[in-house]
Amino acid sequence: MKLDILVFGSHPDDVELSCGATLAKEISLGKKVGIVDLTRGELGTRGTADIRDGEAADAAKILGITIRENLRFRDAFFTNDEAHQLEVIKMIRKYQPEIVIANAVDDRHIDHGKGSKLVSDACFLSGLRRIETVLEDENQEAWRPKLVYHYIQWKNLEPDFVVDVTGFMDIKVASLMAYKSQFYDPDSNEPVTPIATKNFKDSILYRAADLGRLINTEYAEGFTVERYLAVNSLGDLI
């Protein structure tokens, strides 16, 4: 199945937190979007990997995601080596996306930066026809996405561009709340983590609102790029 956009996250919920509203908007425009989680988040302080598997599936349904897969790399201990690159390449060649979106290039959690570089490297390598991969007993064709973007996570990195997501934040928040084990719940007896506070839950809206303010819209999500952005004419920017 060919997808328009394939989004990678080091952990289940990375994608929803960082660009869920953008994906909901693209899906509303008829785009086919898939998510590949690199790990099951099994080292997370709250909940379990099995619980997060179910939460990830529920979140994907809320967003309208076409496919969601998990590569089951080791949480916190996966590396950017040949074995891991080949598994990511298989996903890129399987779904042949025009656009790939990956983790933030730099962030608080070490898996985010690692995942970012791993996916970026795999996108390039996936276009080399002499790298042979086999999936489900079939030889795969080389495929390189046209565009590679990176979403922004815990750190407030300076975006290279932002997407107006006004009207789609409700879907994003609903997809995040599918992760009941991970986020703020005043009745929970689980340990408190940086993302399980009321302040963090509130920040989902106020960070998007601040980016929206800067482009004269209600809400926006930011991204970084690996090459220059280009427009056809001076009037293309909003």
URNOR-V572498 format. One record per residue. N is the residue number from 1. RES is the residue in one letter. SS is DSSP state (~ for helix, > for strand, _ for the rest). PHI is phi as a letter, one per 30 degrees, with the letter a starting at -180 (* if undefined). Layout:
# URNOR-V572498
[[N,RES,SS,PHI] [N,RES,SS,PHI]]
This chain:
# URNOR-V572498
[[1,M,_,*] [2,K,_,d] [3,L,_,c] [4,D,_,d] [5,I,>,b] [6,L,>,b] [7,V,>,c] [8,F,>,c] [9,G,>,b] [10,S,_,d] [11,H,_,b] [12,P,_,e] [13,D,_,j] [14,D,~,e] [15,V,~,d] [16,E,~,d] [17,L,~,d] [18,S,~,c] [19,C,~,b] [20,G,~,e] [21,A,~,d] [22,T,~,d] [23,L,~,d] [24,A,~,d] [25,K,~,d] [26,E,~,d] [27,I,~,d] [28,S,~,d] [29,L,_,c] [30,G,_,j] [31,K,_,d] [32,K,_,c] [33,V,>,b] [34,G,>,b] [35,I,>,b] [36,V,>,b] [37,D,>,d] [38,L,>,d] [39,T,>,b] [40,R,_,c] [41,G,_,i] [42,E,_,d] [43,L,_,c] [44,G,_,e] [45,T,_,d] [46,R,_,c] [47,G,_,i] [48,T,_,b] [49,A,~,d] [50,D,~,d] [51,I,~,d] [52,R,~,d] [53,D,~,e] [54,G,~,d] [55,E,~,d] [56,A,~,d] [57,A,~,d] [58,D,~,d] [59,A,~,d] [60,A,~,d] [61,K,~,d] [62,I,~,d] [63,L,~,d] [64,G,_,i] [65,I,_,d] [66,T,_,d] [67,I,>,b] [68,R,>,b] [69,E,>,b] [70,N,>,b] [71,L,>,d] [72,R,>,h] [73,F,>,d] [74,R,_,d] [75,D,_,e] [76,A,_,i] [77,F,_,c] [78,F,_,d] [79,T,_,b] [80,N,_,c] [81,D,_,b] [82,E,~,e] [83,A,~,d] [84,H,~,d] [85,Q,~,d] [86,L,~,d] [87,E,~,d] [88,V,~,d] [89,I,~,e] [90,K,~,e] [91,M,~,d] [92,I,~,d] [93,R,~,d] [94,K,~,d] [95,Y,~,c] [96,Q,_,h] [97,P,_,d] [98,E,_,d] [99,I,>,b] [100,V,>,c] [101,I,>,b] [102,A,>,b] [103,N,_,e] [104,A,_,d] [105,V,_,d] [106,D,_,b] [107,D,_,a] [108,R,_,d] [109,H,_,d] [110,I,~,d] [111,D,~,d] [112,H,~,d] [113,G,~,d] [114,K,~,d] [115,G,~,d] [116,S,~,e] [117,K,~,d] [118,L,~,e] [119,V,~,d] [120,S,~,d] [121,D,~,d] [122,A,~,d] [123,C,~,d] [124,F,~,d] [125,L,~,d] [126,S,_,d] [127,G,_,d] [128,L,_,c] [129,R,_,d] [130,R,_,d] [131,I,_,d] [132,E,_,c] [133,T,_,b] [134,V,>,b] [135,L,>,b] [136,E,_,h] [137,D,_,i] [138,E,>,b] [139,N,>,d] [140,Q,_,c] [141,E,_,d] [142,A,_,d] [143,W,_,a] [144,R,_,b] [145,P,_,d] [146,K,_,d] [147,L,>,b] [148,V,>,b] [149,Y,>,c] [150,H,>,b] [151,Y,>,d] [152,I,_,c] [153,Q,_,c] [154,W,_,d] [155,K,_,d] [156,N,_,d] [157,L,_,d] [158,E,_,d] [159,P,_,d] [160,D,_,d] [161,F,>,a] [162,V,>,b] [163,V,>,c] [164,D,>,d] [165,V,_,c] [166,T,_,e] [167,G,_,j] [168,F,_,b] [169,M,~,d] [170,D,~,d] [171,I,~,d] [172,K,~,e] [173,V,~,d] [174,A,~,d] [175,S,~,d] [176,L,~,d] [177,M,~,d] [178,A,_,d] [179,Y,_,d] [180,K,_,d] [181,S,_,d] [182,Q,_,c] [183,F,_,c] [184,Y,_,e] [185,D,_,b] [186,P,_,d] [187,D,_,c] [188,S,_,d] [189,N,_,c] [190,E,_,d] [191,P,_,e] [192,V,_,d] [193,T,_,c] [194,P,_,e] [195,I,_,c] [196,A,_,c] [197,T,_,c] [198,K,~,d] [199,N,~,e] [200,F,~,d] [201,K,~,e] [202,D,~,d] [203,S,~,d] [204,I,~,e] [205,L,~,d] [206,Y,~,d] [207,R,~,d] [208,A,~,d] [209,A,~,d] [210,D,~,d] [211,L,~,d] [212,G,~,d] [213,R,~,e] [214,L,~,d] [215,I,_,c] [216,N,_,i] [217,T,_,b] [218,E,_,d] [219,Y,_,b] [220,A,>,a] [221,E,>,b] [222,G,>,c] [223,F,>,b] [224,T,>,c] [225,V,>,b] [226,E,_,c] [227,R,_,b] [228,Y,_,d] [229,L,_,d] [230,A,_,b] [231,V,_,b] [232,N,_,d] [233,S,_,a] [234,L,~,d] [235,G,~,d] [236,D,~,d] [237,L,_,d] [238,I,_,c]]
